[in-house]
Amino acid sequence: MVDVSEKSITTREAVAEAVVVFPHDAWAHLRENGFTSKKGAILDVARVAGTMGVKQTSQWIPFCHPLPIDGCSFEIEPSEAEPQLVIQCRVKTTGKTGVEMEALTGAAAAALTIYDMTKALGHGIEVSRTRLVSKTGGKKDFNADA
């Protein structure tokens, strides 16, 4: 692990995104059924799974520091233009290291959960474009859209 003992404690925040792309027939089925499946409310379960992923990141990713999570939220929105769900995971902490990995893990876990809950509609579903959108509070801020 990287030694962070000399770093200052600051408020740190990261936002990560993942996209789940559906075949048109599967997308139509999901929209008609209010994004529910036999397994339950897809978007609600994805938020829970994503939150669990955020909280367990240091156990999944070698050399990742365990961090206290001050806040974690998800936005999961259907795209108007494409047959896809866009997941954004926002994570916040006050500490000596950032929460980029936690945000990425949360977005990925939510996306994988959506895949699992919808795979009965066809295996043409894709988990796509998992990326860091922004981070603040460390040495350098980052914004992918800037």
N, C-alpha and C positions, 0 to 999 in steps of 0.2 A: 504494500500500500504506500501511496505517496504520503510523506510526513507533512501534515497541515498545521502542526502545533504553533508555528510562527505566524500563521495567517490571522487576519483580523476577523472578528465575528461581524457579519453584515447580513442584512435581509437579502435573500436570493430567491429568484423566481425563474422558472423556465416553462415554456409552452412547447409541446410537441404535437405532431399531427400524424395520423394514419388515415388511409382511404381504403374503403372496401367497395370494390366494383362488382356489379351484378350483371348477369345476362338479362336481356330485356324482359323475358317471360318471368323470371324469378323476381325482378324488380316490381313488375306489375302485381304479382301475387302478394309481395310484402306490403305494398301501398294499399291494396284492397283490404288487407287483413290488419291494418294498423300496426305494422311491424311487430306482430306476435307470431309465435310458432307453437308447436306442441310442447316445446320446452319452457314457454312462458313469454314474458314481455322482453323482447330482444334488447331494446335500448337500456332498460333498467338493469337487466342482468349484466350487460356490457359495462355499465358504470361501476357496478359492484366489483366485477372482475378486474377492471382497470385500477380501482382503488386498492384492491388487494395486491395487485402487481406493484404499484407505487410503494406500498408499505413493505414489500418483501424484496425490493431491488437488490439490496446488499447480499441477500442470500442466493440470488440468481446470477449476479454478475461478479466474477472474481475481482478482488482488489477494490471494490466499490465500498466506500465508507457507509456504515449505517448512520442514518440521519433522522433527527426528529422532524416530522412533517407538520408544519404549521397550518397548511391548507392544501386541499386537493379538490379540483373540480373538473367536470367534463362537459363539453358541448358536443353533441352528436346530431348532425344536421343532414337531412336528405338534400342532395344537390337538385336544383331546379333544371339544370341543363343536361346532366349525365345520370345514368342509373347507378348512383353511388351514395354511400354514407361517408361524411367527412367527420372524423373524430379529432377533437382537440382536447388535450390533457394539460391543465395548468397546475403546477406544483410550487409551493412556497415553503421556505424554511428560514430560520435565523441561525446561521452557523458559519463554519470556516471553509466549506466547500459547496459547490453548486448542486442543483437538483436536475441537471439535464438528463442523467441516466434514469432518474425516477420518472420524469415526464415521458421519456421515450418508452420506458417499460410499461407505463400505464396505458399509453396510446396503443402500443402493440398488443397488450393483453386484452384490451377492449375489442380491438379489431379481430383477434383470433377467436374471441368468444362469439362475436357476431358470425364469423365463418362457421363455427361449430353449431350454432343455433339455426343456421340457414342452409347448411350443406345438403339437407334432404331435398332442396329445391334444384339441385344440380351442382356438379363439381366445377363449373366454369367460373365460380366466384374467385376473385383475386383480392388478396391483401396487398396494397400498393402504396408507394410513396410514404414510408415512415421517415419522418425528418424532424429535426429541431427547427422550430419556427423562431423562437427568441429566447434570450436569457439575459438577466440583469443581476447586478449585485456583486460580481467578482471583479477580477482585474480588468476584463474587457466585456462590455455588453455586446450582444449579437442580435441582429434582426435579419432574418432571411429575406424579408420582403423590402428591405431598405435599399 
